[in-house]
């Protein structure tokens, strides 16, 4: 029988699950922010799935950074101070 290779989404959920104690230790208002960051990583799961040669943690963090950069650019486009 062949072995099944775990999907990136499973790796991602494992990473986020390993951070659950940290999340629990956060204040409620920071848990909301943590959950928003986790959602940012999930939004790029399809793209990260194509990077099997990368560490799943690297693609998770890169996905978060991409979404944060998008938010920065949107704020700058609205004329918000840098």
Buried (B, 14 or more C-beta within 10 A) or exposed (E): EEEEEEEBBEBBBEBBEEBEEEBEEEEEEEEEEBEEBBEBBBBBBEEBBEEEEEEBEEBBBBBBEBBEEEEEEEEEEEEEEE
